[in-house]
Amino acid sequence: MTRLDSLDQRILGAIQSDFPVCERPFKKIAEKLGISEETLIRRVAALKERKIIRRFGPVFDSRKLGYASTLVALRIPDPDRIESVAAEINAFSEVTHNYEREDCYNLWFTVIASTRARILEITDKVASLEGVAEVIDLPAEEVYKIRAQFEPTGEEIEGGA
Amino acid sequence: MSVSDTLFFSRREKALIRLLQEDLPVCPEPYQEIAARLGLKQEEVLAAVGRWVDCGVIRRFGATVRHFRMGYEANCMVVWKVDELSDHREAGALFATFPQVTHCYRRPPFRDWPYTLYTMVHGRSREEIDNTLAKMSAASGLKDYRLLFSVREWKKTSMKYFSEKEQDR
């Protein structure tokens, strides 16, 4: 377990959102934290190296880029079929997440594609896979929250192990 | 979302978005470096990125922290039955205030599946998730919910928008 000192924690707290859009963004954050720009850059590079930061940059809104998305639920009655169905689904580059879950609807995947028509093409192909009894297309009708990570409090990050 | 909300992106903007999906350079002038790679001026990059932040094309800008470092992470999709369509927004806003909830959407019902409010709930154990759900249920008054624990992650990637091969779409 990699330990984070208090400066690392403060840095993680400051760089998860609202990264400045200006000529010297790191300098601006460093000033807020009361440290030098070089120290901040060195620490951020180290956090990336240690894989505590897994991505660093803008996260785009697929809808605003003009993409369509959905969540698809599958019912696969024979559990021995799940692996092969999952493999076929994963072969689509438009499938971003695919989870097996404890339920009669036991495989759930998300699709982001350039058009709604392309999504329907994918779900049609999935429906024809051997072992798939039911395919449910569940596009979001309203979004209340999307945030793919936790707040960087030290307790949460160090509390694991 | 209506068609009029969909923005047009030029070939040059798509190239910039493609590059921004890689990590931002960790150096004093990252935007200058990106501009140089695309043959653009730094001001052009700053103007485009600033505009996308303002209009929500960029929904978050910064570091994504790997949370598996928290240890034995359990993730559970929890679906809730909400009787009135008009009640979803309130319940969604309430659930959004829970730090353990990372995603919350309204989705259509189907056949014998009445659940329309979808939440992704995280915790270090099933017990911790059960505690969170008890609080969410008490706070919202929603009593009918169903837990779908993940038993296996078959795929988890991030989408690459405007990839080269679909560049001319």
Interface residues (C-beta under 8 A of the other chain):
Chain A: M1 T2 L12 I15 Q16 S17 D18 F19 V21 C22 E23 R24 P25 F26 K27 E37 I41 V44 A45 L47 K48 K51 I52 I53 R54 R55 F56 G57 P58 V59 F60 D61 S62 R63 K64 L65 G66 Y67 L71 A86 A87 I89 N90 S93 E94 V95 T96 H97 N98 Y99 E100 R101 E102 D103 Y105 L107 W108 F109 I112 S114 I136 L138 P139 A140 E141 E142 V143 Y144 K145 I146 R147 A148 Q149 F150 E151 P152 E156 I157 G159 G160 A161
Chain B: M1 D5 T6 L7 F9 I17 L20 Q21 E22 D23 L24 V26 C27 P28 E29 P30 Y31 Q32 Q42 L46 V49 G50 W52 V53 C55 G56 V57 I58 R59 R60 F61 G62 A63 T64 V65 R66 H67 R69 M70 G71 Y72 E73 M77 H88 R89 G92 A93 F95 A96 P99 V101 T102 H103 C104 Y105 R106 R107 P108 F110 W113 Y118 H122 R124 R146 L147 L148 F149 S150 V151 R152 E153 W154 K155 K156 T157 S158 M159 K160 Y161 F162 S163 E166 R169
